[in-house]
Every structure is written in structure tokens, then in C-alpha cells.
Amino acid sequence: MNFYMYRVQSDYNYPPENQNMASLGGALWYLHNEIVNNKGARRFAKTRIQRFRMAVRATQPLLDIGLHFGPRYAFDMGQCTGPWDSAEAFARFGYFVGCNYVDRFPTKQWKGQVFYRDAMWYSLPGKCSSKLYNQHTEECDIEYPGGACSLDHGGNVTGQGNCTYAYEDAGEITIDELENITSFQAFANAGGWEYNNKTDRGVHMSFWDNKSNHSACDARLQRASELFAQKYPDSPTDEQLPPPACDMDEQTFYRYVPQMP
């Protein structure tokens, strides 16, 4: 499977391994609900949407139960935090790429609150994913190699348990560019507010208005997609590399991993 993944990021740079990623719809949903709704600041100092071109291949044990993706695990500071313990799942199926639609398991609390098309989140298990990024040891990295394909595989994604995905940087757009402003700080200093949850409106900005309107969300998606196409005209467009359907099914998967309560 070849498609784009996205990450809402600050100015810091680090690899996407042991991180959560998103489809473009999933990234915009996250921006809308977690980042731009604070007056005077963007949460977590987010400034941009990064894009990565992915090559993903499911392991044979996962294909044998009819799935291309496993459950989407949460990663906090590089550590896999669930749902439940991922160790048994990785031992059974290899270091699979996980996915979920934003309003489905394991985030069903957002059911009825997602109006972006194909809003999905992903997980990319890397080396020593059971520990925080600053607690890795050489022994842990070797024993728990994760699914990122190394140069040892010649850049090819084999679908073996330790080679389920590869990625390359495919550009970025800033949140300022998305909103068509030149400086967030200047905008905030002038009394601007990107989006107010209580009014479903911005102040001195209308880009994020009408969060629960499909057409408005489609327009925001189109704006982001067009910006990437304008900045990177030699790369495939989002429409040419759309996200595959997330076929993760919790009832199917957890028949084989005894973590389902």
C-alpha cells in the first residue's frame, strides 16, 4: 500500500517511528479539536502539517485473519500506551501498522463528532516501543526492532514482522499558510482567535467556522490538499495517493490476542 500520512508538528524534527500519524482528514480533525481552539496560543506549540510518503505491507499472520492493519496504539513520548498491552499483539502478528477511524475503536468517544472525510489515525511502531524515547538501550532496540524497514532490506517493504513500513519526507505546509495569515503571533496580538468552541466561530478568522458541517470540512480539506499540490508540483497529489480503507476490526483481531476484556 502506497499513500500519504500526515503529522501535526511543532518546529522540532524527529522521525515518525513510535509516533501517531493521520490521514489529512484526521490531521485536520486533530487541529480543529485540539490545537486551534485556545485563545492566544496553539496547544503544544504546533506550527505545521508534515507529509510523509508511505509504503506499508501487512504481515502474513495479519493477512491470514483478513486484515491489512492492526489496532491503532497511542504513543506518548515514544512509548506505546495501549489500548492494553501491545507486546502480545506484536509477538503474534509482527510490528504492524495500526489504524482507526477517529470515531471508532479505540476512540469511540468521538462518535457523531467527526465531519472530515476519511479521518483516520495511524500508529508506526519503532524500536523499543515499550519505553520512553529517552530510555532506550541498545539491547532493547535489538530485541524489539519495530516495523520500520532498514537499509538491510534494500528499502523494500517485505511484510516480515520487522519490516512493515518505510517512509520518506514529502513536504509540509504551515498552519499559517492553511489559514492564509502571515504571522500567528501578530494575529493573536491583534485580538484574533482561530476558533472558539462555544460559538463555533473564530474572531478575525472564519477558516474554522462550522466544525460540524460536512461542506465546510470538505473545503478545509481541499484547501490543505491544494496547498501541498502548489508547493510540491512534482509530487503525486493527495487524490493520486489516497489513504486505503482502515480494515481493522476489533472483534476479528482480538479473537487471537487475549487482551479483549
Order of alpha helices (4+ residues) and beta strands (2+ residues): beta-beta-alpha-beta-alpha-beta-beta-beta-alpha-beta-beta-alpha-beta-alpha-alpha-beta-beta-alpha-alpha
